[in-house]
Structure formats: structure tokens, C-alpha cells
Amino acid sequence: MSGAEQASSPAVPPVRMRRQRAVTVAALRLKTDSRGSVCEPIDEKQLRGQRNVHVVINQPGCVRGNHYHTQTDEIAVIYGPSRVWIRDEGRIRTIDIPPGEAWQIFLPAGVSHAMKNSGNQPGILVSFTTRPHDPFHPDTCKDELTAP
């Protein structure tokens, strides 16, 4: 666990699902100059199999997520500052993404997650998922990891 991650007390997972892969967390390389920053959010291998991408502009202090997906794997790319909560294998992990950094978090189906913009400017979250979004049959189940 890195210095930006903390673990809290054990909790009961929202669902017992057999997973093929584990949660991964990685800082991305940003190329920065006087115009701003750019990064490659996912690589060619990760891009295969993605069926949806959505961009979220998250207002300061607001929480997104507080759910898990029953069948969908998600790759979330978050530009900090942000605080992320992940319920994985019965424990809630807290990850703080520093200001000006972009991090990629792979969330297999069944892993609860929530993201809070901890800054004072709108934040950016880009999410890639393995299933198309269907508003009439959502693939999310509520699991409140932090107060909205």
C-alpha cells in the first residue's frame, strides 16, 4: 500500500463474486507544459474490449459512484485532487490522488467504489467500461462507502 493509500476496518462485501482479476492502482505519466497536461489514459491492450467511455465533470466536494457493477469491469482515470474509496475483499481502501496527478484505477465487477473531488475546482473523471450503458437495465447496485 502506497503512502497515499489507507485501509479502514473490515466490512462485509456487498456481494460475493468470483473475480478473475484484482483491483490495480497506478499513477499515469503526464506530459506538462505551459498549455497544460496530457496523458494516455489506457494503453492499446486495455482499449480492446471496452464498450463505453464517459467523461464526468465532478464539482468540488461532490461524490460519484457509491456503487458496484454486477457484470462490468471499469477503468477509471481520475485527475486529482480526489479521494477514492474502494471496497475490496471485505476492506475499504482509501486512496488520495494528489493535485495535478492523473491516476488509473482498474475496478473488476463486484468492487464497490466512490470518488470525491477533494479540490476547489471542477474535477475530471474518465471511465472506460466493458459493457455499453443501458439506462433501462443499469448494471449498478448501491453501496454507500462515503456520505454523498
KOLVO-805567 format. One record per atom (N, C-alpha, C): residue number from 1; residue in three letters; atom name; x, y, z. Coordinates in steps of 0.05 Angstrom, whole numbers, plus 32768, in hexadecimal, padded with zeros to 4 digits. Layout:
// residues N
(NUM; 'ALA'; 'CA'; (X; Y; Z))
...
END
This chain:
// residues 148
(1; 'MET'; 'N'; (8011; 7FE9; 8000))
(1; 'MET'; 'CA'; (8000; 8000; 8000))
(1; 'MET'; 'C'; (8012; 8019; 8000))
(2; 'SER'; 'N'; (800D; 802B; 7FEE))
(2; 'SER'; 'CA'; (801E; 8043; 7FEC))
(2; 'SER'; 'C'; (8017; 8057; 8002))
(3; 'GLY'; 'N'; (8027; 806C; 8004))
(3; 'GLY'; 'CA'; (8022; 8081; 8018))
(3; 'GLY'; 'C'; (8008; 808F; 8014))
(4; 'ALA'; 'N'; (7FFD; 808F; 7FFC))
(4; 'ALA'; 'CA'; (7FE3; 809C; 7FF7))
(4; 'ALA'; 'C'; (7FCB; 808A; 7FFD))
(5; 'GLU'; 'N'; (7FD0; 8071; 8005))
(5; 'GLU'; 'CA'; (7FBA; 805F; 800A))
(5; 'GLU'; 'C'; (7FB8; 8059; 8028))
(6; 'GLN'; 'N'; (7FA0; 8055; 8031))
(6; 'GLN'; 'CA'; (7F9B; 804E; 804C))
(6; 'GLN'; 'C'; (7F86; 8038; 804C))
(7; 'ALA'; 'N'; (7F87; 8027; 8060))
(7; 'ALA'; 'CA'; (7F72; 8012; 8063))
(7; 'ALA'; 'C'; (7F62; 8017; 807C))
(8; 'SER'; 'N'; (7F48; 8013; 807A))
(8; 'SER'; 'CA'; (7F37; 8016; 8091))
(8; 'SER'; 'C'; (7F2E; 7FFA; 809B))
(9; 'SER'; 'N'; (7F1D; 7FFA; 80AF))
(9; 'SER'; 'CA'; (7F15; 7FE1; 80BB))
(9; 'SER'; 'C'; (7F07; 7FCF; 80A7))
(10; 'PRO'; 'N'; (7F08; 7FB4; 80AD))
(10; 'PRO'; 'CA'; (7EFB; 7FA1; 809A))
(10; 'PRO'; 'C'; (7EDE; 7FA7; 8098))
(11; 'ALA'; 'N'; (7ED2; 7FA2; 8081))
(11; 'ALA'; 'CA'; (7EB6; 7FA5; 807C))
(11; 'ALA'; 'C'; (7EAC; 7F8D; 806C))
(12; 'VAL'; 'N'; (7E92; 7F88; 806D))
(12; 'VAL'; 'CA'; (7E87; 7F72; 805E))
(12; 'VAL'; 'C'; (7E84; 7F7B; 8041))
(13; 'PRO'; 'N'; (7E8F; 7F6B; 802E))
(13; 'PRO'; 'CA'; (7E8C; 7F73; 8012))
(13; 'PRO'; 'C'; (7E6F; 7F73; 800A))
(14; 'PRO'; 'N'; (7E67; 7F84; 7FF6))
(14; 'PRO'; 'CA'; (7E4C; 7F86; 7FEE))
(14; 'PRO'; 'C'; (7E42; 7F6C; 7FE0))
(15; 'VAL'; 'N'; (7E54; 7F5E; 7FD4))
(15; 'VAL'; 'CA'; (7E4D; 7F46; 7FC6))
(15; 'VAL'; 'C'; (7E66; 7F34; 7FC4))
(16; 'ARG'; 'N'; (7E62; 7F1A; 7FC5))
(16; 'ARG'; 'CA'; (7E78; 7F08; 7FC2))
(16; 'ARG'; 'C'; (7E79; 7EFF; 7FA5))
(17; 'MET'; 'N'; (7E8C; 7F0A; 7F96))
(17; 'MET'; 'CA'; (7E8E; 7F04; 7F7A))
(17; 'MET'; 'C'; (7EAA; 7EF8; 7F75))
(18; 'ARG'; 'N'; (7EAB; 7EE4; 7F64))
(18; 'ARG'; 'CA'; (7EC5; 7ED9; 7F5D))
(18; 'ARG'; 'C'; (7ED1; 7EEB; 7F48))
(19; 'ARG'; 'N'; (7EE9; 7EF6; 7F4D))
(19; 'ARG'; 'CA'; (7EF5; 7F08; 7F3B))
(19; 'ARG'; 'C'; (7F0D; 7EFC; 7F2E))
(20; 'GLN'; 'N'; (7F12; 7F04; 7F15))
(20; 'GLN'; 'CA'; (7F29; 7EFA; 7F07))
(20; 'GLN'; 'C'; (7F42; 7F0B; 7F0B))
(21; 'ARG'; 'N'; (7F3D; 7F25; 7F11))
(21; 'ARG'; 'CA'; (7F54; 7F38; 7F14))
(21; 'ARG'; 'C'; (7F51; 7F49; 7F2D))
(22; 'ALA'; 'N'; (7F67; 7F55; 7F35))
(22; 'ALA'; 'CA'; (7F67; 7F65; 7F4D))
(22; 'ALA'; 'C'; (7F66; 7F83; 7F46))
(23; 'VAL'; 'N'; (7F5F; 7F92; 7F5B))
(23; 'VAL'; 'CA'; (7F60; 7FB0; 7F58))
(23; 'VAL'; 'C'; (7F7D; 7FB8; 7F54))
(24; 'THR'; 'N'; (7F82; 7FCA; 7F42))
(24; 'THR'; 'CA'; (7F9C; 7FD6; 7F3F))
(24; 'THR'; 'C'; (7F9A; 7FF4; 7F40))
(25; 'VAL'; 'N'; (7FAF; 8000; 7F4B))
(25; 'VAL'; 'CA'; (7FB1; 801E; 7F4E))
(25; 'VAL'; 'C'; (7FCC; 8026; 7F44))
(26; 'ALA'; 'N'; (7FCC; 803A; 7F31))
(26; 'ALA'; 'CA'; (7FE6; 8043; 7F26))
(26; 'ALA'; 'C'; (7FE4; 8060; 7F1F))
(27; 'ALA'; 'N'; (7FF9; 806E; 7F26))
(27; 'ALA'; 'CA'; (7FFC; 808A; 7F1D))
(27; 'ALA'; 'C'; (8003; 808A; 7EFF))
(28; 'LEU'; 'N'; (7FF8; 809C; 7EF0))
(28; 'LEU'; 'CA'; (7FFE; 809F; 7ED3))
(28; 'LEU'; 'C'; (8013; 80B4; 7ECF))
(29; 'ARG'; 'N'; (8022; 80B1; 7EB9))
(29; 'ARG'; 'CA'; (8035; 80C6; 7EB2))
(29; 'ARG'; 'C'; (8027; 80DD; 7EA4))
(30; 'LEU'; 'N'; (802B; 80F4; 7EAE))
(30; 'LEU'; 'CA'; (8020; 810C; 7EA2))
(30; 'LEU'; 'C'; (8036; 811B; 7E94))
(31; 'LYS'; 'N'; (8030; 8124; 7E7C))
(31; 'LYS'; 'CA'; (8043; 8136; 7E6D))
(31; 'LYS'; 'C'; (8037; 8152; 7E71))
(32; 'THR'; 'N'; (8047; 8163; 7E7E))
(32; 'THR'; 'CA'; (803D; 817D; 7E85))
(32; 'THR'; 'C'; (804E; 8193; 7E79))
(33; 'ASP'; 'N'; (8041; 81A8; 7E6F))
(33; 'ASP'; 'CA'; (804F; 81C0; 7E66))
(33; 'ASP'; 'C'; (803D; 81D8; 7E6D))
(34; 'SER'; 'N'; (8044; 81EF; 7E62))
(34; 'SER'; 'CA'; (8035; 8208; 7E68))
(34; 'SER'; 'C'; (8018; 8206; 7E60))
(35; 'ARG'; 'N'; (8010; 81F4; 7E4E))
(35; 'ARG'; 'CA'; (7FF4; 81F2; 7E45))
(35; 'ARG'; 'C'; (7FE3; 81E0; 7E57))
(36; 'GLY'; 'N'; (7FF0; 81CF; 7E67))
(36; 'GLY'; 'CA'; (7FE2; 81BD; 7E79))
(36; 'GLY'; 'C'; (7FEF; 81A1; 7E78))
(37; 'SER'; 'N'; (7FDF; 818D; 7E7B))
(37; 'SER'; 'CA'; (7FEA; 8171; 7E7D))
(37; 'SER'; 'C'; (7FDA; 815F; 7E6A))
(38; 'VAL'; 'N'; (7FE8; 8149; 7E63))
(38; 'VAL'; 'CA'; (7FDB; 8134; 7E53))
(38; 'VAL'; 'C'; (7FE6; 8119; 7E5C))
(39; 'CYS'; 'N'; (7FD5; 8105; 7E5B))
(39; 'CYS'; 'CA'; (7FDE; 80E9; 7E62))
(39; 'CYS'; 'C'; (7FCE; 80D6; 7E50))
(40; 'GLU'; 'N'; (7FD9; 80BE; 7E4E))
(40; 'GLU'; 'CA'; (7FCB; 80A8; 7E41))
(40; 'GLU'; 'C'; (7FBD; 8098; 7E57))
(41; 'PRO'; 'N'; (7FA2; 809A; 7E59))
(41; 'PRO'; 'CA'; (7F94; 808E; 7E6F))
(41; 'PRO'; 'C'; (7F94; 8070; 7E71))
(42; 'ILE'; 'N'; (7F94; 8063; 7E59))
(42; 'ILE'; 'CA'; (7F96; 8046; 7E59))
(42; 'ILE'; 'C'; (7FA7; 803E; 7E41))
(43; 'ASP'; 'N'; (7FB4; 8026; 7E42))
(43; 'ASP'; 'CA'; (7FC5; 801E; 7E2C))
(43; 'ASP'; 'C'; (7FB5; 800D; 7E18))
(44; 'GLU'; 'N'; (7FC2; 8005; 7E03))
(44; 'GLU'; 'CA'; (7FB5; 7FF7; 7DED))
(44; 'GLU'; 'C'; (7FA8; 7FDD; 7DF6))
(45; 'LYS'; 'N'; (7FB6; 7FCE; 7E08))
(45; 'LYS'; 'CA'; (7FAB; 7FB5; 7E12))
(45; 'LYS'; 'C'; (7F92; 7FBA; 7E22))
(46; 'GLN'; 'N'; (7F92; 7FCF; 7E33))
(46; 'GLN'; 'CA'; (7F7B; 7FD5; 7E44))
(46; 'GLN'; 'C'; (7F63; 7FDF; 7E33))
(47; 'LEU'; 'N'; (7F6A; 7FEC; 7E1D))
(47; 'LEU'; 'CA'; (7F55; 7FF7; 7E0B))
(47; 'LEU'; 'C'; (7F43; 7FE2; 7DFF))
(48; 'ARG'; 'N'; (7F50; 7FCA; 7DF9))
(48; 'ARG'; 'CA'; (7F41; 7FB4; 7DEE))
(48; 'ARG'; 'C'; (7F2C; 7FAB; 7E02))
(49; 'GLY'; 'N'; (7F14; 7FA7; 7DF9))
(49; 'GLY'; 'CA'; (7EFE; 7F9E; 7E0B))
(49; 'GLY'; 'C'; (7EEE; 7FB3; 7E18))
(50; 'GLN'; 'N'; (7EF6; 7FCC; 7E16))
(50; 'GLN'; 'CA'; (7EE7; 7FE2; 7E22))
(50; 'GLN'; 'C'; (7ECE; 7FE7; 7E11))
(51; 'ARG'; 'N'; (7EB7; 7FEB; 7E1D))
(51; 'ARG'; 'CA'; (7E9E; 7FEF; 7E0E))
(51; 'ARG'; 'C'; (7E92; 800A; 7E14))
(52; 'ASN'; 'N'; (7E9C; 8019; 7E27))
(52; 'ASN'; 'CA'; (7E91; 8033; 7E2E))
(52; 'ASN'; 'C'; (7EA7; 8044; 7E3A))
(53; 'VAL'; 'N'; (7EA5; 805D; 7E34))
(53; 'VAL'; 'CA'; (7EB7; 8071; 7E41))
(53; 'VAL'; 'C'; (7EA5; 8089; 7E48))
(54; 'HIS'; 'N'; (7EA9; 8093; 7E60))
(54; 'HIS'; 'CA'; (7E9A; 80AB; 7E68))
(54; 'HIS'; 'C'; (7EAC; 80BD; 7E78))
(55; 'VAL'; 'N'; (7EA8; 80D7; 7E75))
(55; 'VAL'; 'CA'; (7EB7; 80EC; 7E82))
(55; 'VAL'; 'C'; (7EA5; 80F9; 7E97))
(56; 'VAL'; 'N'; (7EAF; 80FC; 7EAF))
(56; 'VAL'; 'CA'; (7EA0; 8108; 7EC5))
(56; 'VAL'; 'C'; (7EAF; 8121; 7ECE))
(57; 'ILE'; 'N'; (7EA1; 8137; 7ECF))
(57; 'ILE'; 'CA'; (7EAB; 814F; 7EDB))
(57; 'ILE'; 'C'; (7E9F; 8150; 7EF7))
(58; 'ASN'; 'N'; (7EB0; 814D; 7F0B))
(58; 'ASN'; 'CA'; (7EA7; 814A; 7F27))
(58; 'ASN'; 'C'; (7EAC; 8164; 7F36))
(59; 'GLN'; 'N'; (7E97; 816F; 7F41))
(59; 'GLN'; 'CA'; (7E9A; 8188; 7F50))
(59; 'GLN'; 'C'; (7EA8; 8184; 7F6B))
(60; 'PRO'; 'N'; (7EB5; 8199; 7F75))
(60; 'PRO'; 'CA'; (7EC3; 8197; 7F8F))
(60; 'PRO'; 'C'; (7EB1; 818C; 7FA5))
(61; 'GLY'; 'N'; (7EBC; 8179; 7FB4))
(61; 'GLY'; 'CA'; (7EAD; 816E; 7FCB))
(61; 'GLY'; 'C'; (7E99; 8159; 7FC3))
(62; 'CYS'; 'N'; (7E94; 8154; 7FAA))
(62; 'CYS'; 'CA'; (7E7F; 8141; 7FA2))
(62; 'CYS'; 'C'; (7E8A; 8125; 7F9E))
(63; 'VAL'; 'N'; (7E79; 8111; 7FA4))
(63; 'VAL'; 'CA'; (7E81; 80F5; 7FA2))
(63; 'VAL'; 'C'; (7E73; 80E8; 7F8A))
(64; 'ARG'; 'N'; (7E82; 80D8; 7F7C))
(64; 'ARG'; 'CA'; (7E77; 80C7; 7F66))
(64; 'ARG'; 'C'; (7E7B; 80AA; 7F6E))
(65; 'GLY'; 'N'; (7E6A; 8099; 7F64))
(65; 'GLY'; 'CA'; (7E6D; 807D; 7F69))
(65; 'GLY'; 'C'; (7E5B; 8075; 7F81))
(66; 'ASN'; 'N'; (7E68; 806B; 7F96))
(66; 'ASN'; 'CA'; (7E5A; 805F; 7FAD))
(66; 'ASN'; 'C'; (7E49; 8047; 7FA2))
(67; 'HIS'; 'N'; (7E56; 8037; 7F91))
(67; 'HIS'; 'CA'; (7E49; 8020; 7F85))
(67; 'HIS'; 'C'; (7E5E; 800B; 7F7C))
(68; 'TYR'; 'N'; (7E54; 7FF5; 7F73))
(68; 'TYR'; 'CA'; (7E65; 7FE1; 7F65))
(68; 'TYR'; 'C'; (7E56; 7FD8; 7F4D))
(69; 'HIS'; 'N'; (7E64; 7FCC; 7F3A))
(69; 'HIS'; 'CA'; (7E58; 7FC2; 7F21))
(69; 'HIS'; 'C'; (7E56; 7FA3; 7F24))
(70; 'THR'; 'N'; (7E3F; 7F98; 7F1C))
(70; 'THR'; 'CA'; (7E3C; 7F7B; 7F1F))
(70; 'THR'; 'C'; (7E4B; 7F6B; 7F09))
(71; 'GLN'; 'N'; (7E4E; 7F77; 7EF1))
(71; 'GLN'; 'CA'; (7E5A; 7F68; 7EDB))
(71; 'GLN'; 'C'; (7E70; 7F78; 7ECD))
(72; 'THR'; 'N'; (7E73; 7F91; 7ED3))
(72; 'THR'; 'CA'; (7E84; 7FA3; 7EC3))
(72; 'THR'; 'C'; (7E9F; 7FA8; 7ED2))
(73; 'ASP'; 'N'; (7EB5; 7FA5; 7EC3))
(73; 'ASP'; 'CA'; (7ECF; 7FAF; 7ECD))
(73; 'ASP'; 'C'; (7ED1; 7FCC; 7EC4))
(74; 'GLU'; 'N'; (7EDE; 7FDC; 7ED5))
(74; 'GLU'; 'CA'; (7EE1; 7FF8; 7ED0))
(74; 'GLU'; 'C'; (7EFF; 8001; 7ED4))
(75; 'ILE'; 'N'; (7F08; 8012; 7EC2))
(75; 'ILE'; 'CA'; (7F22; 801F; 7EC6))
(75; 'ILE'; 'C'; (7F1B; 803D; 7ECA))
(76; 'ALA'; 'N'; (7F20; 8047; 7EE2))
(76; 'ALA'; 'CA'; (7F1B; 8063; 7EE8))
(76; 'ALA'; 'C'; (7F36; 8072; 7EE7))
(77; 'VAL'; 'N'; (7F36; 8088; 7ED8))
(77; 'VAL'; 'CA'; (7F4D; 809A; 7ED7))
(77; 'VAL'; 'C'; (7F45; 80B4; 7EE5))
(78; 'ILE'; 'N'; (7F53; 80BB; 7EFA))
(78; 'ILE'; 'CA'; (7F4A; 80D1; 7F0B))
(78; 'ILE'; 'C'; (7F61; 80E5; 7F0D))
(79; 'TYR'; 'N'; (7F5A; 80FE; 7F08))
(79; 'TYR'; 'CA'; (7F6D; 8114; 7F0A))
(79; 'TYR'; 'C'; (7F69; 8121; 7F26))
(80; 'GLY'; 'N'; (7F7E; 8122; 7F36))
(80; 'GLY'; 'CA'; (7F7C; 812B; 7F52))
(80; 'GLY'; 'C'; (7F7C; 8149; 7F54))
(81; 'PRO'; 'N'; (7F74; 8152; 7F6B))
(81; 'PRO'; 'CA'; (7F71; 8143; 7F84))
(81; 'PRO'; 'C'; (7F57; 8134; 7F86))
(82; 'SER'; 'N'; (7F59; 811C; 7F91))
(82; 'SER'; 'CA'; (7F41; 810C; 7F94))
(82; 'SER'; 'C'; (7F46; 80F7; 7FAA))
(83; 'ARG'; 'N'; (7F31; 80F0; 7FB8))
(83; 'ARG'; 'CA'; (7F32; 80DA; 7FCB))
(83; 'ARG'; 'C'; (7F21; 80C3; 7FBF))
(84; 'VAL'; 'N'; (7F2B; 80AB; 7FC0))
(84; 'VAL'; 'CA'; (7F1E; 8094; 7FB5))
(84; 'VAL'; 'C'; (7F1B; 807F; 7FCB))
(85; 'TRP'; 'N'; (7F03; 8073; 7FCC))
(85; 'TRP'; 'CA'; (7EFE; 805D; 7FDE))
(85; 'TRP'; 'C'; (7EF9; 8044; 7FCE))
(86; 'ILE'; 'N'; (7F05; 802D; 7FD5))
(86; 'ILE'; 'CA'; (7F00; 8014; 7FC8))
(86; 'ILE'; 'C'; (7EFB; 7FFF; 7FDD))
(87; 'ARG'; 'N'; (7EE5; 7FF0; 7FDA))
(87; 'ARG'; 'CA'; (7EE0; 7FD9; 7FEC))
(87; 'ARG'; 'C'; (7EEA; 7FC0; 7FDC))
(88; 'ASP'; 'N'; (7F00; 7FB4; 7FE6))
(88; 'ASP'; 'CA'; (7F0C; 7F9E; 7FD8))
(88; 'ASP'; 'C'; (7F13; 7F89; 7FED))
(89; 'GLU'; 'N'; (7F09; 7F70; 7FE8))
(89; 'GLU'; 'CA'; (7F0E; 7F5A; 7FFA))
(89; 'GLU'; 'C'; (7F08; 7F60; 8017))
(90; 'GLY'; 'N'; (7EF1; 7F6D; 801B))
(90; 'GLY'; 'CA'; (7EE8; 7F72; 8036))
(90; 'GLY'; 'C'; (7EF4; 7F8A; 8044))
(91; 'ARG'; 'N'; (7F05; 7F99; 8037))
(91; 'ARG'; 'CA'; (7F11; 7FB1; 8044))
(91; 'ARG'; 'C'; (7F0C; 7FC9; 8032))
(92; 'ILE'; 'N'; (7F0A; 7FE0; 803F))
(92; 'ILE'; 'CA'; (7F08; 7FF9; 8030))
(92; 'ILE'; 'C'; (7F23; 8006; 802F))
(93; 'ARG'; 'N'; (7F2D; 800A; 8017))
(93; 'ARG'; 'CA'; (7F46; 8019; 8013))
(93; 'ARG'; 'C'; (7F40; 8035; 800C))
(94; 'THR'; 'N'; (7F50; 8048; 8017))
(94; 'THR'; 'CA'; (7F4D; 8064; 8010))
(94; 'THR'; 'C'; (7F66; 806C; 8002))
(95; 'ILE'; 'N'; (7F63; 8079; 7FEA))
(95; 'ILE'; 'CA'; (7F79; 8081; 7FDA))
(95; 'ILE'; 'C'; (7F76; 809F; 7FD5))
(96; 'ASP'; 'N'; (7F8B; 80AE; 7FDB))
(96; 'ASP'; 'CA'; (7F8B; 80CB; 7FD6))
(96; 'ASP'; 'C'; (7F9D; 80D0; 7FBE))
(97; 'ILE'; 'N'; (7F90; 80DC; 7FA9))
(97; 'ILE'; 'CA'; (7F9F; 80E3; 7F91))
(97; 'ILE'; 'C'; (7FA7; 8100; 7F94))
(98; 'PRO'; 'N'; (7FC1; 8106; 7F93))
(98; 'PRO'; 'CA'; (7FCA; 8121; 7F97))
(98; 'PRO'; 'C'; (7FC2; 8134; 7F81))
(99; 'PRO'; 'N'; (7FC1; 814E; 7F87))
(99; 'PRO'; 'CA'; (7FBA; 8162; 7F72))
(99; 'PRO'; 'C'; (7FCE; 8160; 7F5B))
(100; 'GLY'; 'N'; (7FC3; 8163; 7F43))
(100; 'GLY'; 'CA'; (7FD4; 8163; 7F2B))
(100; 'GLY'; 'C'; (7FDD; 8148; 7F21))
(101; 'GLU'; 'N'; (7FD5; 8133; 7F2E))
(101; 'GLU'; 'CA'; (7FDC; 8118; 7F25))
(101; 'GLU'; 'C'; (7FC4; 8109; 7F1A))
(102; 'ALA'; 'N'; (7FC9; 80F7; 7F07))
(102; 'ALA'; 'CA'; (7FB4; 80E7; 7EFB))
(102; 'ALA'; 'C'; (7FBB; 80CA; 7F02))
(103; 'TRP'; 'N'; (7FA7; 80BC; 7F0D))
(103; 'TRP'; 'CA'; (7FAB; 80A0; 7F15))
(103; 'TRP'; 'C'; (7F96; 808F; 7F07))
(104; 'GLN'; 'N'; (7F9E; 8076; 7F01))
(104; 'GLN'; 'CA'; (7F8C; 8062; 7EF5))
(104; 'GLN'; 'C'; (7F86; 804D; 7F0A))
(105; 'ILE'; 'N'; (7F6C; 8047; 7F0D))
(105; 'ILE'; 'CA'; (7F64; 8032; 7F20))
(105; 'ILE'; 'C'; (7F53; 801E; 7F11))
(106; 'PHE'; 'N'; (7F5B; 8005; 7F11))
(106; 'PHE'; 'CA'; (7F4C; 7FEF; 7F04))
(106; 'PHE'; 'C'; (7F3A; 7FE3; 7F1A))
(107; 'LEU'; 'N'; (7F20; 7FE2; 7F14))
(107; 'LEU'; 'CA'; (7F0C; 7FD8; 7F27))
(107; 'LEU'; 'C'; (7EFD; 7FC1; 7F1A))
(108; 'PRO'; 'N'; (7F03; 7FA8; 7F22))
(108; 'PRO'; 'CA'; (7EF4; 7F91; 7F17))
(108; 'PRO'; 'C'; (7ED7; 7F92; 7F21))
(109; 'ALA'; 'N'; (7EC6; 7F85; 7F12))
(109; 'ALA'; 'CA'; (7EAA; 7F82; 7F1B))
(109; 'ALA'; 'C'; (7EA9; 7F79; 7F38))
(110; 'GLY'; 'N'; (7E96; 7F84; 7F47))
(110; 'GLY'; 'CA'; (7E92; 7F7D; 7F63))
(110; 'GLY'; 'C'; (7EA2; 7F8D; 7F77))
(111; 'VAL'; 'N'; (7EB3; 7F9F; 7F6E))
(111; 'VAL'; 'CA'; (7EC3; 7FB0; 7F80))
(111; 'VAL'; 'C'; (7EB5; 7FCB; 7F83))
(112; 'SER'; 'N'; (7EAC; 7FD1; 7F9B))
(112; 'SER'; 'CA'; (7E9F; 7FEB; 7FA0))
(112; 'SER'; 'C'; (7EB4; 8002; 7F9F))
(113; 'HIS'; 'N'; (7EAA; 8019; 7F95))
(113; 'HIS'; 'CA'; (7EBC; 8030; 7F93))
(113; 'HIS'; 'C'; (7EAD; 804A; 7F95))
(114; 'ALA'; 'N'; (7EBB; 805E; 7F9E))
(114; 'ALA'; 'CA'; (7EB1; 807A; 7FA0))
(114; 'ALA'; 'C'; (7EC8; 808C; 7F9C))
(115; 'MET'; 'N'; (7EC3; 80A3; 7F8F))
(115; 'MET'; 'CA'; (7ED7; 80B7; 7F8A))
(115; 'MET'; 'C'; (7ECD; 80D2; 7F92))
(116; 'LYS'; 'N'; (7EDD; 80E1; 7FA1))
(116; 'LYS'; 'CA'; (7ED5; 80FC; 7FAA))
(116; 'LYS'; 'C'; (7EEA; 8110; 7FA1))
(117; 'ASN'; 'N'; (7EE0; 8126; 7F94))
(117; 'ASN'; 'CA'; (7EF2; 813C; 7F8D))
(117; 'ASN'; 'C'; (7EFA; 814A; 7FA7))
(118; 'SER'; 'N'; (7F13; 8148; 7FAF))
(118; 'SER'; 'CA'; (7F1C; 8154; 7FC8))
(118; 'SER'; 'C'; (7F29; 816F; 7FC3))
(119; 'GLY'; 'N'; (7F26; 817A; 7FAB))
(119; 'GLY'; 'CA'; (7F32; 8194; 7FA5))
(119; 'GLY'; 'C'; (7F1D; 81AA; 7FA6))
(120; 'ASN'; 'N'; (7F25; 81C1; 7F9C))
(120; 'ASN'; 'CA'; (7F13; 81D8; 7F9B))
(120; 'ASN'; 'C'; (7F0C; 81E1; 7F7F))
(121; 'GLN'; 'N'; (7F13; 81D0; 7F6B))
(121; 'GLN'; 'CA'; (7F0C; 81D5; 7F4F))
(121; 'GLN'; 'C'; (7EFE; 81BC; 7F44))
(122; 'PRO'; 'N'; (7EEF; 81BE; 7F2E))
(122; 'PRO'; 'CA'; (7EE3; 81A5; 7F23))
(122; 'PRO'; 'C'; (7EF9; 8191; 7F1C))
(123; 'GLY'; 'N'; (7EF3; 8178; 7F21))
(123; 'GLY'; 'CA'; (7F06; 8162; 7F1C))
(123; 'GLY'; 'C'; (7EFD; 8152; 7F04))
(124; 'ILE'; 'N'; (7F0F; 8141; 7EFA))
(124; 'ILE'; 'CA'; (7F0A; 8131; 7EE2))
(124; 'ILE'; 'C'; (7F0D; 8113; 7EE8))
(125; 'LEU'; 'N'; (7EFA; 8104; 7EE0))
(125; 'LEU'; 'CA'; (7EFA; 80E7; 7EE3))
(125; 'LEU'; 'C'; (7EF3; 80DC; 7EC7))
(126; 'VAL'; 'N'; (7F04; 80CA; 7EBC))
(126; 'VAL'; 'CA'; (7EFD; 80BD; 7EA3))
(126; 'VAL'; 'C'; (7EFB; 809F; 7EA9))
(127; 'SER'; 'N'; (7EE5; 8093; 7EA1))
(127; 'SER'; 'CA'; (7EE0; 8078; 7EA8))
(127; 'SER'; 'C'; (7EDC; 8067; 7E8E))
(128; 'PHE'; 'N'; (7EEA; 8050; 7E8D))
(128; 'PHE'; 'CA'; (7EE8; 803D; 7E77))
(128; 'PHE'; 'C'; (7EDC; 8024; 7E83))
(129; 'THR'; 'N'; (7EC7; 8019; 7E75))
(129; 'THR'; 'CA'; (7EBA; 8001; 7E80))
(129; 'THR'; 'C'; (7EB7; 7FEC; 7E6A))
(130; 'THR'; 'N'; (7EB4; 7FD3; 7E73))
(130; 'THR'; 'CA'; (7EB4; 7FBC; 7E61))
(130; 'THR'; 'C'; (7E98; 7FB6; 7E57))
(131; 'ARG'; 'N'; (7E84; 7FC5; 7E60))
(131; 'ARG'; 'CA'; (7E68; 7FC1; 7E57))
(131; 'ARG'; 'C'; (7E5D; 7FDC; 7E4F))
(132; 'PRO'; 'N'; (7E4B; 7FDD; 7E3B))
(132; 'PRO'; 'CA'; (7E3E; 7FF6; 7E34))
(132; 'PRO'; 'C'; (7E2C; 7FFF; 7E4B))
(133; 'HIS'; 'N'; (7E28; 8019; 7E4E))
(133; 'HIS'; 'CA'; (7E16; 8023; 7E62))
(133; 'HIS'; 'C'; (7DF9; 801F; 7E58))
(134; 'ASP'; 'N'; (7DE8; 8013; 7E69))
(134; 'ASP'; 'CA'; (7DCC; 800F; 7E63))
(134; 'ASP'; 'C'; (7DBC; 801C; 7E79))
(135; 'PRO'; 'N'; (7DB1; 8034; 7E75))
(135; 'PRO'; 'CA'; (7DA2; 8042; 7E8A))
(135; 'PRO'; 'C'; (7D89; 8033; 7E93))
(136; 'PHE'; 'N'; (7D7F; 8020; 7E82))
(136; 'PHE'; 'CA'; (7D67; 8011; 7E8A))
(136; 'PHE'; 'C'; (7D6D; 7FF8; 7E9A))
(137; 'HIS'; 'N'; (7D86; 7FEF; 7E99))
(137; 'HIS'; 'CA'; (7D90; 7FD8; 7EA8))
(137; 'HIS'; 'C'; (7DAB; 7FDE; 7EB3))
(138; 'PRO'; 'N'; (7DAD; 7FF0; 7EC7))
(138; 'PRO'; 'CA'; (7DC7; 7FF7; 7ED1))
(138; 'PRO'; 'C'; (7DD6; 7FE0; 7EDE))
(139; 'ASP'; 'N'; (7DF0; 7FE1; 7EDC))
(139; 'ASP'; 'CA'; (7E01; 7FCC; 7EE7))
(139; 'ASP'; 'C'; (7E0E; 7FD5; 7F01))
(140; 'THR'; 'N'; (7E00; 7FE6; 7F10))
(140; 'THR'; 'CA'; (7E0B; 7FF0; 7F29))
(140; 'THR'; 'C'; (7DF9; 7FE8; 7F40))
(141; 'CYS'; 'N'; (7E06; 7FE4; 7F57))
(141; 'CYS'; 'CA'; (7DF8; 7FDF; 7F70))
(141; 'CYS'; 'C'; (7E04; 7FF2; 7F85))
(142; 'LYS'; 'N'; (7DF2; 8000; 7F93))
(142; 'LYS'; 'CA'; (7DFB; 8014; 7FA7))
(142; 'LYS'; 'C'; (7E0B; 8006; 7FBD))
(143; 'ASP'; 'N'; (7E20; 8013; 7FC5))
(143; 'ASP'; 'CA'; (7E30; 800C; 7FDD))
(143; 'ASP'; 'C'; (7E3E; 8025; 7FE6))
(144; 'GLU'; 'N'; (7E33; 8031; 7FFB))
(144; 'GLU'; 'CA'; (7E3D; 804B; 8004))
(144; 'GLU'; 'C'; (7E57; 8048; 8014))
(145; 'LEU'; 'N'; (7E6D; 8050; 8008))
(145; 'LEU'; 'CA'; (7E87; 804E; 8015))
(145; 'LEU'; 'C'; (7E8E; 8068; 8024))
(146; 'THR'; 'N'; (7E81; 807E; 801B))
(146; 'THR'; 'CA'; (7E85; 8098; 8027))
(146; 'THR'; 'C'; (7E6C; 80A8; 8024))
(147; 'ALA'; 'N'; (7E67; 80BB; 8035))
(147; 'ALA'; 'CA'; (7E4F; 80CC; 8033))
(147; 'ALA'; 'C'; (7E51; 80DC; 8019))
(148; 'PRO'; 'N'; (7E3A; 80DF; 800B))
(148; 'PRO'; 'CA'; (7E3A; 80EE; 7FF2))
(148; 'PRO'; 'C'; (7E3E; 810C; 7FF8))
END
